[in-house]
Amino acid sequence: MHRFANPARFHRFSRRVQPGLSLATLLSLGIGLWLALLQSPPDYQQGETVRIMFLHVPSAWLSMAGYALLAALGAALLVWRHPLAALMARAAAPVGACFALVCLLTGSLWGRPMWGTYWVWDARLTSMLLLFFLYLGHIALSRAYDDPDRGDRAAAILALVGVINLPIIKFSVDWWNTLHQPASVARLGGPAIHPTILIPLLWMAGAFLLLFILLVLLRTETEIDRRRLEIAEAA
């Protein structure tokens, strides 16, 4: 990240990779949706409802990865005073929040036919809801002060404190009694999902990752331009 501490250098890098990244994202999403919705078979127990998984699981992974990114950017800001870390964190937080919201909404839709209810206050669902609120708290704190630097530091502290929620989300199904199924992809002994479902799932996860990166790059450019405008107006 130190190489892109200069906003102008980051702009050049972002503009250079955006066309290829945009094309790769569109192609990956198109192929992923084709595999998930048309090529993968219905589950023998869940039927066509299983297709919600192709949105729900990648959204959960990316919402957790996004918050880990916020924590890393928070550390870069507080420890190394990285000039781009705060702006990228401001850009990444709304994107991660959207993935967390998609995870919660699709999980509720999936839970209704599987559990008979849209919501239960078990450990996995509650900790994921807390992650969504942590995102909202980060967004609010970063914009709560007249001095942007104070807001960015407060949001960075929240990101570092809130990162403890990530292992709780990951291991909640092992630590507590919960309706949520245990891990079926990243597990000892290999995935417990048939390849006809696993391959589209991993493809969609890759497509969502590309989408996440693209959105963060675009929003970081916007944050850089906004900060420059604020400095120019204050001068």
Protein Blocks (a to p, Z undefined) as FASTA:
>chain_A
ZZmmpmklmmmmmmmmmmmmmmmmmmmmmmmmmmmmmmpccdfklmmmlmmmmmmmmmmm
mmmmmmmmmmmmmmmmmmnopaklmmmmmmmmmmmmmmmmmmmmmmmmmmmmmnopabdc
dfklmmmmmmmmmmmmmmmmmmmpfblmlmmmmmmmmmmmmmmmmmmmmmmmmmpccfbd
cdfkbcghiaabdfklmmmmmmmmmmmmmmmmmmmmmmmmmmmmmmmmmmmmmZZ
